[in-house]
Amino acid sequence: MSFKTTFAALLLTAAPALAGNPMVGGAPMYADKTIVENAVNSADHTTLVAAVQAAGLVDTLQGKGPFTVFAPTNAAFAALPAGTVDTLLKPENKDQLVKVLTCHVIAADAMADAIRKMVADDKGMHPVKTVGGCEFTAMLSGDAIQIKDGAGGVATVTIADVKQSNGVIHVIDRVLLPAM
């Protein structure tokens, strides 16, 4: 079988799983794979994947869900103060890492249109309760969804509605932090 034939066959078998899903970090995101199975393939989320592994949350995020994950990019982690990521990844800081990561997760399948409707229904700001016990505020900037964290920072959803078998990922440009 030639490369062209093999590649065409691969595209045909992948097409149903990709149906409407955007590429993330240069990798296809498959609606029939879990959050973790897809995230490990994104070149833009290597720091997040390492953090999820260090926090012992892989099994949780491969679970049934549904989960909505606001997934910070590597650049979002790099924008934290110098040394923050290295400090969070140390075994003695696991509880703090778990807190930060679970504050990026909602126990629901919240697609962007549903979030926009909740924001509109709540007159521009909708409270978001996370699995980690944080409460953030969803709002809009034009059509873009933004999340204001407990520390006052604002993350913007840069890629929305990345469907997963156990929920949805929204890529964000900032790490969400709990209130201090």
WOWO-V622411 format. One record per residue. N is the residue number from 1. PHI is phi in whole degrees, 0 to 359 (none if undefined). NEAR is the number of other ideal C-beta (glycine too) atoms within 12 Angstrom. D_LAST is the distance of its C-alpha to the last C-alpha in Angstrom with 1 decimal. Layout:
N,PHI,NEAR,D_LAST
N,PHI,NEAR,D_LAST
This chain:
1,none,9,58.9
2,283,8,58.0
3,302,9,54.5
4,299,10,54.8
5,293,11,55.8
6,297,12,53.1
7,297,13,50.4
8,297,14,51.8
9,296,14,51.8
10,298,16,48.1
11,298,15,47.2
12,294,13,49.1
13,283,15,47.5
14,278,21,44.0
15,306,17,44.5
16,298,14,44.0
17,288,22,40.7
18,277,24,39.4
19,335,15,40.7
20,84,18,38.5
21,278,27,35.6
22,283,28,34.5
23,283,20,34.6
24,226,36,31.2
25,59,28,31.0
26,79,13,34.8
27,238,24,35.3
28,292,28,36.6
29,250,38,34.3
30,259,31,36.4
31,294,28,35.8
32,263,20,37.4
33,249,28,35.0
34,283,31,31.6
35,306,45,28.3
36,292,30,28.4
37,301,24,32.1
38,280,39,31.6
39,300,43,28.4
40,296,26,30.1
41,267,23,32.7
42,275,33,30.4
43,295,18,30.6
44,274,33,27.4
45,232,37,25.3
46,295,25,26.2
47,292,33,22.8
48,299,46,21.4
49,298,33,24.4
50,299,22,24.0
51,292,39,20.3
52,298,36,21.6
53,294,24,24.4
54,296,27,22.3
55,277,31,20.1
56,73,17,23.3
57,257,31,22.7
58,301,22,26.1
59,300,15,28.0
60,299,26,25.5
61,282,40,25.5
62,263,23,29.3
63,290,20,29.6
64,299,16,31.2
65,76,26,28.2
66,278,25,28.1
67,233,36,24.8
68,247,40,23.4
69,245,47,21.6
70,270,49,19.8
71,261,47,20.9
72,291,43,19.5
73,281,32,22.4
74,303,26,22.9
75,298,23,22.6
76,295,34,19.1
77,294,35,18.1
78,295,21,20.2
79,282,20,18.3
80,293,25,15.1
81,307,14,15.3
82,310,10,18.4
83,88,13,18.2
84,299,22,14.9
85,296,29,17.1
86,302,18,19.5
87,294,19,16.9
88,296,30,15.5
89,281,27,19.1
90,290,17,20.1
91,307,14,21.2
92,289,11,19.2
93,250,21,15.9
94,303,21,17.2
95,300,17,14.9
96,293,25,11.8
97,297,34,14.1
98,302,27,15.3
99,300,27,11.9
100,299,42,11.4
101,293,45,15.1
102,288,30,15.5
103,282,35,13.0
104,256,45,15.9
105,236,41,18.5
106,245,36,20.0
107,276,23,22.8
108,194,21,25.4
109,254,28,27.6
110,259,35,26.3
111,285,25,28.6
112,303,30,28.0
113,298,18,30.6
114,293,24,29.1
115,296,36,25.6
116,301,27,27.5
117,295,16,29.4
118,298,26,26.4
119,297,29,24.9
120,298,18,28.3
121,299,14,28.9
122,264,17,25.6
123,60,10,26.8
124,107,16,24.6
125,214,22,21.2
126,238,27,20.8
127,290,20,17.8
128,238,37,17.3
129,261,21,16.3
130,258,33,15.9
131,301,30,17.3
132,279,32,13.9
133,86,19,13.0
134,276,29,10.8
135,237,22,12.3
136,247,38,13.0
137,237,29,15.9
138,271,40,19.1
139,209,29,21.3
140,238,28,24.3
141,235,19,25.4
142,67,10,29.1
143,264,16,29.6
144,282,24,26.5
145,279,40,23.6
146,234,34,20.2
147,236,48,16.8
148,265,31,13.9
149,272,32,10.6
150,293,27,7.4
151,265,21,6.6
152,93,16,10.2
153,284,26,12.1
154,236,27,15.4
155,257,37,17.3
156,250,28,21.0
157,286,41,23.1
158,262,29,25.8
159,222,29,27.9
160,254,32,27.9
161,59,29,29.7
162,270,41,30.3
163,291,36,31.9
164,229,35,31.7
165,293,27,33.7
166,239,30,30.7
167,148,36,28.7
168,212,39,27.7
169,247,50,25.7
170,240,45,24.4
171,284,38,23.8
172,235,40,20.9
173,259,29,20.6
174,208,30,16.8
175,283,36,14.4
176,279,44,12.0
177,243,33,8.3
178,291,25,6.2
179,300,19,3.8
180,269,12,0.0
